[in-house]
């Protein structure tokens, strides 16, 4: 079986069931360019390493894309289209970030966001990110019904949204004394 056939079938048949369809489609597109004309038996450690080198992206990006290749091959095997699965060799996972904004950097970021060119919501967006530690999409999709001022909680989970591994969760609203200019800060 051609690798591109495995990827195409995986994307068209399993893709509609996946929450991150766009991410999956981007990975399949990137993989197809390299694996064109190669069969599943060609998926060996050397070709996986060559893919990472040719991709010229961060190792995390190549790892995520090769993870999609592994899922496509496993899916084909599970559905009886391959007699055996093969192991896709992934690059090492990168270490997590160990650096956070300092108080001075956070204050500078807030000052820089208060310009005529910046959108009016930018300082609020930055403050929500700093105080809650939530991802961009979670902050941008936040609506008033998710904010309980009496209980002091912001629930970033969207009603009706299917839960994924990247749970958004809830967070307590910090006390008003925790402003960028007073008291201990969450970014210290």
Secondary structure by P-SEA (a helix, b strand, c coil): ccaaaaaaaaaaaccccccaaaaaaaaaaaaaacccccccccccaaaaaaaaaaacccaaaaaaaaaaaaaaaaaaaaaccccbbbbbbbccccccccccccaaaaaaaaaaacccccccaaaaaaaaaaaccccaaaaaaccccccccccccccccccccccccccccccccccccccccccccccc
